[in-house]
Amino acid sequence: LASGAAWDPTGRTRLGPPAEDSAPPEGVLGIHLWDGSTHEHLGVIDVGPCGGWPLEVSGDVVLVRTLVPSTDPASASDQDDPVITGCRWYEGGVGNYLVNRDSREMTLLGVTNLGLTWNLGLALSEDGSVAAVVDLPADDFALGDREDAESTRVLDTTSGTEVARLENVFPFDLDVTGERILVKSSEPYPTNEQITTTWKVLSVADGRTLIEFGAHGATSY
């Protein structure tokens, strides 16, 4: 099992002391791992000075989210970056990382806007070999007319290479080996501007629709 703790010095639900002290509680931030059978605490994965939260655990890897500068995710480890040093969550982006439980190596899969619900937009196959992440950069979030506003990147977790890009869909789940993906597809009705939501199972290899669950007038999870 995995749980996480993040630090937001200005947030009403922050951990620790008043905001003016601006110091997170020691030893709490990061991704906590637990043995699901014995409930033994297996340690904490350091994912940066602002902490983070896990979305899925499978085999030797954990999918996590943590704060990164929206303009330059590579500088997330730079202790001089004001977004990171101040844990300014609403000024940066959310980095989607694949973390190896043993080596603690972190691989950035993509950056999303914090406006995205915290536990959506990522999927991991049961064997941990394939991951999917919605491509929704913070700088592009306001551009509602982007045709690829909800494109999904599917990646090989071993090599980190992109194996597929699925346009206009939002990822929810992958099957055991990552060959099929459950997505939400939102497209306008042919006759007007109303949006209809359709759930689909796609083939990752070629993007074919294998199963379609019909149209819905409202979003469901």
JONORCOR-V96700 format. One record per backbone hydrogen bond with DSSP energy under -0.5 kcal/mol. CO is the residue of the C=O (numbers start at 1). NH is the residue of the N-H. If there is no record, write none. Layout:
# JONORCOR-V96700
co->CO nh->NH
co->CO nh->NH
This chain:
# JONORCOR-V96700
co->1 nh->34
co->3 nh->32
co->5 nh->30
co->5 nh->52
co->6 nh->8
co->8 nh->11
co->11 nh->14
co->18 nh->21
co->18 nh->22
co->19 nh->22
co->23 nh->17
co->25 nh->28
co->25 nh->29
co->30 nh->5
co->30 nh->32
co->31 nh->45
co->32 nh->3
co->33 nh->42
co->33 nh->43
co->34 nh->36
co->35 nh->39
co->40 nh->35
co->40 nh->42
co->43 nh->33
co->44 nh->46
co->45 nh->31
co->45 nh->47
co->48 nh->51
co->50 nh->7
co->51 nh->67
co->53 nh->65
co->56 nh->63
co->58 nh->61
co->60 nh->101
co->61 nh->58
co->62 nh->64
co->62 nh->99
co->63 nh->55
co->63 nh->56
co->64 nh->97
co->65 nh->53
co->66 nh->95
co->68 nh->93
co->72 nh->75
co->73 nh->76
co->74 nh->77
co->75 nh->78
co->77 nh->79
co->78 nh->81
co->81 nh->85
co->82 nh->86
co->83 nh->88
co->84 nh->87
co->87 nh->89
co->88 nh->91
co->88 nh->92
co->93 nh->68
co->93 nh->95
co->94 nh->112
co->95 nh->66
co->95 nh->97
co->96 nh->109
co->96 nh->110
co->97 nh->64
co->97 nh->99
co->98 nh->107
co->99 nh->62
co->99 nh->101
co->100 nh->104
co->105 nh->100
co->106 nh->108
co->107 nh->98
co->110 nh->96
co->112 nh->94
co->113 nh->116
co->117 nh->120
co->121 nh->134
co->123 nh->132
co->125 nh->128
co->129 nh->157
co->129 nh->158
co->130 nh->125
co->131 nh->155
co->132 nh->123
co->133 nh->153
co->134 nh->136
co->135 nh->151
co->136 nh->113
co->137 nh->140
co->137 nh->141
co->138 nh->141
co->140 nh->143
co->142 nh->144
co->143 nh->146
co->146 nh->149
co->148 nh->151
co->150 nh->169
co->151 nh->135
co->152 nh->166
co->153 nh->133
co->154 nh->163
co->154 nh->164
co->155 nh->131
co->155 nh->157
co->156 nh->160
co->161 nh->156
co->164 nh->154
co->165 nh->167
co->166 nh->152
co->166 nh->169
co->170 nh->184
co->171 nh->121
co->173 nh->182
co->175 nh->126
co->175 nh->178
co->176 nh->127
co->179 nh->204
co->179 nh->205
co->180 nh->175
co->181 nh->183
co->181 nh->202
co->182 nh->172
co->182 nh->173
co->183 nh->200
co->184 nh->170
co->184 nh->186
co->185 nh->187
co->185 nh->198
co->187 nh->196
co->189 nh->192
co->194 nh->189
co->196 nh->187
co->196 nh->198
co->197 nh->216
co->198 nh->185
co->199 nh->213
co->200 nh->183
co->200 nh->202
co->201 nh->210
co->201 nh->211
co->202 nh->181
co->202 nh->204
co->203 nh->207
co->208 nh->203
co->208 nh->210
co->211 nh->201
co->214 nh->199
co->216 nh->197
